[in-house]
């Protein structure tokens, strides 16, 4: 299908990848080609759409969400994100707790959020495996971009608040870090024993351990470590642990990141900021500011924006980026912070995050500024299929 006479923001390259008068051709669930109108070669019999100057840009990606695993408007019945009977649960998989029929999916889709990285919660020092998925569909298996793209870790107040009332470890930051190290070390030894058994028939394989097995892709560099951390000291603990075990890591929330931006730049840290509005309900949020992503980006730190749904409803992802822009983030950086930047941080850039040949045909059609208050995409396309149309 051919879409032409469009103002296209591809998000390719360092900027917005603008093609002021452009066209895009889709085929099946992917993008076949993108280019300027002067280079358009029509195919006889092809279905065409004249977009009459509308803005076309990639679908938005929420890089840290609990949608479908922490269900909307439900209490215990719909809360499947924290198995807080055990502080170390790397073998649990978010995909097994997601309900894609829950209403936040259709709301997010209508608002242009075509993909999300769905994580276990932050009650446990090691919470479980993270799922990347599209927001369109009924069966989570068919919606997945990756069933296990990383492991969720949590530092700071959340594990302490979860286990202190139970008089169970961890009740301190020291114990939280110690539990993480202990499990990672155990998994590394488990991997070594497996290698020894493969190389030497006299060596026995270790007994199957689901927790260790879940951490092997992380130790091999095939999955990322996502560290929930707000305070600067917790951020540095995450970096310290990641360095000790050679982990490819991502800092989630990073609320005090703006206070240590130069250090994060020197570390080459990748950051997912957010949520960007809400009450400062705990001490870790004392230095919260919506200027955080802009200050990080200005310092040269790779920074994405998330909603942390349901802390902020996932349908407000573009609104969050608009707030970041209003608070000093360069406009183009704010748009990139919900498209190509999170795709690269999460290792999904080969399929989503920008518009170019070979990627999924996930795109939005706007007749207004996508970061403006109240803006809605006129059309939302996922894998070459129209999924939502807003008539207002």
N, C-alpha and C positions, 0 to 999 in steps of 0.2 A: 504494500500500500504506500502511496506517495502522499506526503504532507508538504505543501509548498507555500510560498509567500509568508514565511514565518520569521520572527526575530528569535534566533536560536542562541541559547547559552549552553554550550556543550560541556563546560567545566574542564575541558582539556587544556593542557599547558599550565602556566602559572596563574593566569587570570580566569576570566569567565568564559573564555573561548568563544567570543561573540561572532556570530554570522548575522549581520543586520537584516539581510534579505536572503534567506536560506531555504533549504529543503532537506527532508529526511525520508529515506525509504526503509520500510520495514518488510520483513519476510518471515512468516511463521512467528516465533516468539522472540526474534532478535532484530537488531538493526543491521541493515545491509549496507547503507551508505548515508553520509551527511555531507552537504556542500553548499556553496553559494548559488544563487539562481542562475548566474551566467554560465555555470558549469552543468546545469541540469540537462540530462538527456532522457526524454520520455520513452516509456515502454508501451507500445500499442496494447490497448485493452486493460491496462493497469488501473485499479481503483485509485482515485485521486481525491484529495481534500484541499481546498483553498482556505488557508487559515487567516487570510486577510490581515496580516500584520500581527497576529497574536504572538505572545511570548511562549516559547517552548523551552523547557529545561528538564533535567533529570528528576525522577522521583526522589523524595526526601528519604533519608535513612536516619532512624533514631538508634544511636550506637549503644545505648544502655536503657533498657526497659524491663518491666516485669509484667507486660500486658499478657493476659490470658493465663498466667500462672498465679497472679494475684488478682482475682476477678473483681470486676466493678460491682459496687453496691452490695457485696456480700461480706460476711464476717469469716468465722472459722471455716464454713462450708466451702468457700472459694479461695481460701488462702493456702496455696500449695508451694510457696516459694522458700519457706524456711523449715527444714527438718531439725528443729532445735532440741531434739532429744540426744543428739550426738554432735559435738563441736567440729568433727572432721568427717566430711561426707563428699569426697571428690567423685565417688562412684554414682552419685545421683545425677540424673540428666533432666535438664529443664524441659526437653521435648516431651517427657512423660507426664508433665503437669500442665501443659498448655491447652486451654480450651479455645480454639479458633472461632467458635460460634458466639463468643462473648461480644457484647456490643461495641467495645472499644476498637475492635478491628475495623468494623464498617465505618465508624466515626473517623478513625485515623486515615483510612483509605480516602474518604471523601475530602479530607484536608490535605491530601497529597503525600502522606507518609506511606510509601509503597513497600518499605522493608524495615525490619527492626531486629536488633540484637537482644534476645530475651534471656535474662540472667536469673539464676537463683538469688535469693535475698542475701542480706549481709548480717544475719544473726550468728552465723558460724565463721570461724577463722578460715575454713575451707568449705565452701557452700555447694559446689557441684559444677556440672558441665553446662556451657553456654550454647544456646541455639540461635543461629541467624536464619531469618525467614522472611518471606513475603507476607504482606498483610491481606492479600486476596486469596480466598480459597476456603474450603471446608475441612480438609484433612491435612493435619500438620505435616505429615510425611511428604506430601506433594508440594508443600509450601516452602520447604527447607532449602536454604542456601548452604547450610552446613549444620549437621546434627550436633557436633561438638567442636566448636572453633576455639574454645578456651576453657579455663578453669577460673571460677570466681573465688577470690580471697577477700577477707575483710579485716581491717585493722581499726583500732580506736574504740570509740564508745559502744558501737553496736554489739559486738560479741560480749563486752563487759556487762552491758545492760541485760543481755539475754541470759547469761549464766550466773550473775551475781545473786539474783533471788533464789537460785537453786543451790547455792553454795557449792557450785561445781566449776572446775577449771574450764575456761579462763575467767578470772575476775580482774586481771591486770593486763596491761599492754605487754609486759614481759612474757606472760604465759601464752598470750595469743601468738606472738612471734615464735615462741618455743614450740608450740604445737605444729605450726606450719613447717618449721625447720625439721622437726622430728619425722613428719610424714614424708616430706620430700627426700630426706636422707634414707628412710626406709624404702621408698620407691626406687631410689638410685641403687641401693644394695640388691633389691629384687631384680632390677634390670641386669646388674652385673652377674648375678647367679644364673639368670636365663642365658646370657651370653656364654658363660663358662660351660653350661650344659650342652649348648650347641656345638662348642668347639672341642669338648672333651667328653667322650662317652662314659667316662668313669664318674663324672659329676652329675648329680641329680638336679632336676628342675625344682625350683621352690614350689611349695603348695600354692595353689591359686589364691590370689588376694585381689578382690575387686577394687579396693581402694588404690593399691599400687598400680594395677593395670590401667586405671583411669588416668594416672599421672604420667604414664610412659610417653604419650605423644607430647606432653608439655616438656619433659626432660630431653626429648629428641628435637625440640624446636619446631614441631609440627603444629602446635597449638600455643596460644598466648595466655599469659597470666594476667588476669584483670583484678587489680587491687582496689577495693573500696578504701579510700583514705581522704580525709578532710584536712586535718591539721598538718602543719609542716613537718613535725617530728614523725608522724605516721607516714607521710609521703617518703621521707628519707629511709624509714624502716623498710618500706616496700622496695625501694631501689637497692638497699643493702641486701635483702633476701634474694632479689632477682639476680644481683651480681654474684652472690655466693653460689647459686645453682645454674648460672648462665641461662636465665629465662628471658624470653622475649615478652616484655611486660607492657601493660597499659595502666595508667593512673586514672581511676574513675572518681569523679566529683572534683578532687584537687582544689578544694575551696580556698585554701591559703596559697595556692600556686602563684598568685600575683605577688606575694611577699618574697618568693624565692625563684622568680622567673629566670634570672641569670644562671642559677645553679641547675635548673631544669634544662635550660638550653645546652649547658655544658655536658649534661648527662645524655643528651639526645632523647629526652623523655617524650612519649606520646601521651596526650592528655584528652580525656573526655570530660568536659565541664557540664555542670548543671545538677539539679534544676535551677533555673535562673530567677524564679520568683516563688514566694511562699514564706511562711513564718520561720524565724530563727528560733526553733524550738529546743535546741540543745547547745551546750557550750561549744561544740566543735564548729558551729556556724557563726561564732562571734565576729569573725572577720569576713563574713560573706559579703560579696558585692557582685552585682550584675556586670560590672566592668571587667571581671576576671578573664573571660575569654578574649576580650579585646586587648587587655594588657599582656596576656600570654602571647597572643599572635604578634603584637607589636614588638615583643622581645625576640621573636623568631621561633617560638615554641609551637610545635604542631598541636593544634587544639580544635576539637570538635565540640558540638553542643548536643546535649541530650535532655529528655524530659524526666527521666527516672520514673516513668509512669508506674503507679498511679499518683506519685507525689505531685506531678503536674500531668494532666491528661495528655496522652500522646498526640491528640489532634492539635495541641498547641505548640508543636515543635517549631513551625515557621514563626509563630508569634514569639517564641523564645529567641530565635535568631534575630527577629526584628528588634526585640528589647536589647540584645547585645549590640546591635548596630546603633540604637539610640543612645547607648551608654558608652560609645566610643570605638566599637569595633568597625573597621572599614567594611563598607557594604558588601563588596565582593567576597571578603573573607567570611562574613556572616553567612552568605549563601553557600560558600564552599564548605562551611562548618557543619552543614546538614546534608551535603551531597558527597563530593569526592573525598574530602578529608576523612570523614568517618569510614568510608569504604576502604581507604588505604590503611587506616589504623587497624581495622578489623580484618584485613586480608581479603576483602571482597571486591577489590577494584577491577578484577578481570570480568566481572559480570554486571556490576551496578556502579552508580556514582557519577557517571558522565555519559555523554552521548557520542558514540563512535561505532564504526562497523565492528561487528562481532560481539557487542554487548547485548544484554537483555533489553528489549524494547519497553522499558519502564520510563514513562515521561509524563509531564504535566503540560497542560495548555492554560495559560492565564491571559486575561484581558485587563489585569491590574498589577500593581506592585505586589509580588508574592509575600513580601515581609511586612506589608501594611496591616494595621489593625482591621480585622474583619474580612481580609482578602480570602477568596476561595478559588481554587482552580476550576476553570470551566469544564475541563475534562481530565480524567485520570486514567492512564493506560498502563497495564501491567502485562508484560510478555506479549505485547502486540494486540491485546484485547482491551476494549473500552470497559472499565470497571465502575466508573462513577461519572455522573454528569450533574453539575450544579447549574440550575436555571436562573437563579437570582443574580 
